[in-house]
Amino acid sequence: MNQANTSPTLDALFQRILARKPDAVALIDPSNKQRITGRPPMRLTYAEADRVISALSAHFIDAGLPAHSVIAVQLPNTIEFVLTVLAAHRAGLVVAVFPLLWRQSELVAALNRTSARAIVTMAKIDGVIHSDLAMNAAAEAFSIRHVCGFGSDLPEGMYSLDQSIAKPSRSTRGLIPDGRKAAIVSFDVTSDGFRAVPRTHLSLIAGGLAVSLESDLPQGVNMMSAFLPSSFAGLAASVVTWLLSGGSLALHHPFDAEALEQQLVQLGCDTLVAPAQLAFRIDEHDLAARLPSLRYVLGMWRAPEQVASSPSWKTREIELTDVYLFGEAGLFAIRRTSADGSPGAVKPGRQGAPREQPGSSIAGEILVTPKGTLGLRGPMVVVAAYAPPPPSDSLMPAPPRDFVDTEYAVRLDRAHDTISITAPPAGVMAVGGYRFLAQDLHEWSRRLGQGALLTALPDRLSGHRLAGRAMDNARAREALAELGLNPLMVEAFRDRAGSGG
């Protein structure tokens, strides 16, 4: 008798926990969710979450979405995001995660690139009517057949997922769990342009294991995530580590420092996933004294070249793990174990998880490319998505490659066998967690008009923010809207004599 080979998926991990402790708390909404979305915050046990996941999965099946088709998700860092991703996987769909700051032009480009069949969004997020954005983008994307959302006042033609949860269908789809199937599609910007990066369940789980094992997270952690999940790193460090630990996952939609601290105290969270700048702000203001339950912090570095020059971690009662993010190409994590709290050394070669334990599982490999840049290899790295373009001479075969060149410049110290990350990719600028081609920023600045300035300013939480200065504020915003650039991301200031911008 032949037995089908199975391998774990995210939904299979969830169902394993569900079988062991159905009444344990699984997911907790941000305490300020009402302000962000107009919806009251929720707290769900594993059994309650499973019923919602089944209802959403049945809706996707009843909507006629074929197995293995792509469904686009643009949702805030709330329970709805996690439930939708797990429901899509239960229905055999692939989830394309869309950043919240994308607008119609970016949405349409990504929908066409992935041939997505459906869009899931929220009626309103932080004052922006995302339901209208989704409907307008769907009208321009030929492949879209179904648009649905959470919340009230949805536009005509958008199906309410709240109704599907209130009156669930019993439709199911017989699928054998297979972690080798595609699970998500995320999006990256490299010097070669915009890329869609598909990943399997196993690749996602490998990323989560690299983070959780290096951080030495115990089973059953009470985790708080303040990092948006609209990327491979965001999903791996929050949703996947939660499923691997079998604990609870509380969510915080970035950023409200007061609400975050209150929620950490009220819930007694022992683990925090947050941008590194926010983690060091907690350390700097001695918030650890007011957060007695906190034991682990995962600091997410969107600009990994800044880790080496970062301050020492002062709070010895809390363990900090630096998570190096290289766009959507991959990640690796290094826990700070030195007595002075300085960053751990980055070493080339195969990386164990945890890396200081002999015989530990191999999470990936770090290498220096012939160009003097950092390369990544391993189970979480999707080489095909970053394959070099074919040579102009068709008679020349493309050189084989089994790694991804992150394009981050590095310097190899052979005496100490360490790597220093010295500069980000040329021609690419990271602003507030989003990557842009420098030539696009130049074009946007030119479109703002004569005497205008578009630049990246330091921001303590997001790393940088994009700021514009123009003679005519109304004209600037009109140009930005024409370009499809999000007004939440760009701040246009009137040019004043003697102003520093």
N, C-alpha and C positions, 0 to 999 in steps of 0.2 A: 504494500500500500504506500503510495507516494504521499508525503506530507509537505504542504506548502511551507516555504521558508518565510518566516516573519521577522521583522526587526522593529524596534520601538519607534513610535511616532509621538508627537506632543500630546495628542489625545489619549494614546495608550498610557503614557505616564500619568495623565490626569486620572484615568479610570483606575489605575492601580492604587492611587491614594484614596480615591472614592470608595473602593472596596474595603480598605482598612479602617477608615475613619470618616464615614459620611457626614457626621454631625459636627466635625471640626470646622472652624472658620477658615474659609479659603480666600475670599477677596473682600477688600474694604475700599470704599470710594474716598476721594479727597473730601476733607471736611468742608471745603468751600465750593463744592460742586454746584450748588444752587446758583452761585454768582457766575460760574464759568459757563454752565450749560442751561440754566433754568430748570434743572431737574434735581430732586432731592437725593442726597447721598444714600447709598445702599451698603449693606453688609450681608454677604451670602456664605452659607456653609457649602461644603463640597456637594451635598445632595441637592441643595437649592440651585447651585450653579449648574449642576448636571441637567436639571430640568429645563433651565433656560437654554443651555447649549443644544439640547435635543430639539427644543422648539424652533430655534433659529436654523439648525441644520435641516429640519423638515421643511421650513419655509424656502430655503435655497433649493431643495430638491423639487418642491412643488412649483417653484418658479421656472423650472425647466433648465436649470444650469447643468450641463453635462459634467460627468466626472472628469477631473484633471483640467477643467477650464479655470481661467484666472478671474478672481474677484478683487476689485480694488477697495481698499479700506483707508479712509481718512477720518480718524477719530482722535479725541483727546486722550490724555493719560487717565482714563477712568475704567470702571469695570466693563463697560460696553466693548472696549477694545479687546480685552482678553477673551471675553465670551464670544465675540464675533470670530476671532482667529481660530479658537478651538472648535466652534461650530462649523466653520468653513472646512477645516480639516476633517471633521467627522463626516461631512458630506462629500469628501473626496476632492475638494477644491484647492487651488493654489492661491495664496494671499499675496497681493501686491500692496506693500505698505507705502502710503503716500504721506510725505511731510505736511504738517498743518499749514505752513507758510506758503505752500504752493498755491498759485492762482490758476486761472483758466488755461493760460497758454501752456504752463507746465503740466497740468492735468491732462490736457488733450494729447500732448506729446507722449506722455507715459502710457496713457490708455491705448494709443495707436501702436506703440512699441511692443506692448504685451498682449494685444488683442483681447483685452479684458471684456468679459461678458456682463459684469455687473459692478455697481458702485454702492458702498455702504458709507454713510456719513451721519453727522449730527445736525439737527436743525440750526443750532447756533452755538458757536464756541467763542468765548471772550468777545462778544458783541458782533462777530462776523457771521453773516448768514451763509453757512457752508452748504445748506441744502440748495440754494439758488446756484451756487458755484458748480455743484455736482450736476444739476440739471442742464446748465448751459454747456458744460464740458461734454456731457453725454450726447447732446444734440450734434456735436461736431465729431464724435467718435463712432464710426460705422459699426464696430463690433458690439457696442453696448446694447443689451436687450432688457436690462432690469436695473432700476434705481430705487434704493430703499434707504430708510434712515430712522434714527431715534429722535424722539421729541415731538412737541406739538407744533402746529402751524406749518406743517410740511407743504410744499407747493403741489399743485395739481399734477398728477402723474407719478409722484413718489410714494411708494408703499410704506406704510408704518410698520416697523418691526415690533413696536410695542403691542400692536394688535396681534401679531403672530405669537408673542409670548403670552398674552392674555388668553388667547384661544388657540392652543397649540394643535398642530397636525400630528398624526402618527406616522407620517412617511419616513422611511429609512432607506438606506442604500447598503447592500451587502458588500463590504470591502474587507480585504485581508490587510491588517496593519503592515505597512512596508515603509520603513524609514528611508529607503533608497529613492522613494518618489519625491518629486518636487514639493516643497512646503511653502516657501515664500519667494517673492521677488522684491529686492530693494534696489535703490538707484544711486549711482555714483557719478561724479564728475572728475575726469582725469584730463591730462594735457591733450588727449586724443578726442575729448568731448564727452557727451552724455552716454552713460552705460546702464543697461538693465542687468542686474546680477541675480540669477536664480540660485536657490540653495535647497538641498534636501533636508529632511528631518534630521538625518544623521549628522549633517554638516552643522545645523543649528545646535544640536545637542553637544557636539564636540566643542563649540564655542562656549556653551554654558559650563561644561565640565572644566575647561581650561581656567575659567574664572573661579568657580566654586571650589575646586580642588586646591588651587594655589592660595586662595583666601582661607582655606581650612574651615569652611562653613559647616557647622554641625547639622544634623538632621532636625527638622521641625523648626527652622528659624522663623522668627517673626520679622519679616522684611518690609522695609519701606523703600519704594522706588520713586525718585524725583527726576528720573531721566526719561525723556520721551522715547517710546518704543518703536518709532517709525524708521528703524534701521536694524541691520543685523546685530550690531553691538547692543542696542537698546533692548532688543528681544532676548538676546543670549544672556545678558547680565541681570535681567529682571524676570521675565516670564519663565525662561528655561531653568534658571537657578532656583526659582520658586518650586517648579515641578520636580526638580531633582532632590530638593530638600524635604518636600512634603509638608511644608509649614503653611504660613499665611502670607499673603501679599497685599500690603496696603499701598495705595497710589497717591501721588501728589502731582498735580498739574503745575509745571514750573511757571513762575516762582513766586511764592509768598512766604517770606522767611518766618513771619510770625505764625501763620497757619501751619507751616511745616513743623516748627518746634512744638506747637501745641499738640499736633497729632502724634508726633514721636513720643511725647510724654504720656498722653492719654492711652495710647495703645501699648506702651512699654516695648517699643521695637528694639531689637538687638542688632539689626543689620540695616545699613543705609546705602542705597545705590544712588549716586549723585554726580554731577559734573565736578571735576577736581577743584575748580575755583570755589564752589560752594562748600566742599569738604574742608578746605583750608580756612574758609571764613568761619566755620564752626570751631575749628581748632584755635583760630586767632582770638575769637571772642570768648573762649573758655565756656562754650555752651555745653561741653561734656560734663561740667559740674552740674548742669541743670538737666542732663539726659543720663541718669544713672544706669539705665538699662542698656544703653548702646555699647556694643562690643566690637562690631566690625563695620568698616566703611570701605566701600568700593569707589575709588575716585576715578572717574572716566575722563581720560585725556583726549580731547579731539585734536589737540596740537601736541603730539608726543615729543616733539623737539624741545618742549618747555619743561619736561619732567626733570632733567638733570639740573636745571637751575632753580627748581622749586624750593620753597622753604623746608626746613626739617619739620617732621611731624612731632609735635610736642606732647600730645596726650598719650601716655604710655598705657593707660587702661583700655584704650581703643586701638585695634589693629587696622592699619591702613594698607590697602592693596592698590597699587597704581595699575590701571588698565589702559594700555596703549592702544589707541584706535587709529587705524590707517584707512579712513574712508570706509568703503564697503568691502575692501580687499580682505581684511582679517584683523585679528587682535592678538595680544598676549598680555599676561598679567604678571606682576612681580610684587611680592609682599615686602614691606619695609621691616626688616628684622634687625638692623643695626642699632646699637645703643643710642646713637645720636639722632635717630629718626630720619636719616638721609635716604635717598632713593637707592634701590638695589641696582647692581650692575647688570647691564644687558650683555649677554654672552652669545656669540654665534653658535650655530649647531643645533642639534635636536634638543627640544625643550620638554622636560618632564613636568608633570603636574601632580603634586607640588614639586617645584623644581629642585629643592634642596634635599629631597628624599631619594636615596638610592633605589633604583629599580621601579620608580614611579612610571605611570602611563605616559606615553609620549603625546603631548598636546599639539606639537607642530615643530617646525624648524625655521630658524632665522639664518639668513645668509647675506653676504655682500655680493652684489652683482658686479659684472665687469665694468659697469658704468660708475661704480662707487655709490650705488644706492642700496636701500634695504629691500630684500626679497623675502617672501613668506611662502612656506610650503607646508602642507599637512591636510588633515581631514576637513577642516573648516574652510579651506581656501578653494575657491572656484577658479581654476586656471583658465578654463575655456572662456569665461566672461571677460577676461583681460588678455586674451590672445593677441599677439602683435599683428598689425595689418599685414596682408600678403605683400611680398616684394613687387616692385613695379615690373621687373623682368619675370615673366611667367615661367621661364625655363629654369629659374633658380628655386629650389625647394625651400619652404619656410623652415627656419631652424627649430628643432624641437625644444619645447620648454615645459618643465614640470613645476614651475613656481610663478608667483605673481610679483612683478616689480612694483613696489608701492611708490616709487619715484621720490622717496624721502632720502636726501643726501646723508651719508654716514661717513664716519672716520673709524678705521679699525686700529686699535691699540694692540699690536702683536705681543708686546711685552707682558701685558696683563690679560690678554685674550678677552677684550671687551670691545663693545661697539658704542660709539657716541652718535646720536642722531642730531645732525647739525642744522638741517633746513627742510622746509616743506617742499612739495613738488613745485617745480618752476612752471609759471603760467597759470597756477591755480591758487585761489585765495579762499580761505575758510573764514566765514563770518557767521557768528552765532550758531555754529553747528551745521551750517550749510556751506557747500563748496560751489565756487563760481569760477568760470574761466576769466582770467584777467582781461582778455579782449572784450568780453561781454560787459564787464564793469566799465571799461573805457567807453564802450558804445553808449551805455546808459548815462554816463556822465556827459557825453557829448550831446545827447538828446535833451538834457536838462536846460540847455541854452548857454549863451555866452556869460562868462563870469560865474558859472556854477562849479561846484566841487562835490565829488562823491568819494568818500573815504571810509576806512574802517577805524573805528575808535575803540579803545580798550573798554571792556565791560567785565565787572568782577564775577558775574555769574556765567555768562555765555561765552566768555573769552573776548569776543569783539561784537560790535554792532555796526551796521551800515548806516552812515549819516550823510545827508546831502545838504548843500547850501546853494541857494539860488536867489537871483534878484527878485523874482516873482514867485511867491510860494504857490499860488494857484496854478501857474503855468507848470511848475515843477511836478505837482501832484497829477496834473493832467497828462504830462509826458510819462510819468511813472505808471499810471493806469493803462496807458496805451501800450506800454512795454510789457504789461502783465506782471509788474513787480509789486509785491505785497506792501501796502502802506504801513503794516505793523512792523515790517522789517526796516523800512526806510523812513528816516525822520528828515523832513525838509525844513530848513530854517531860513528866515529872511536874512539877507546880507545887510549887516549893520556896520557903520563906520566904527572902526576900533574893536570889532568883535573878532574873537578867535575862532568863530565857527561853531 
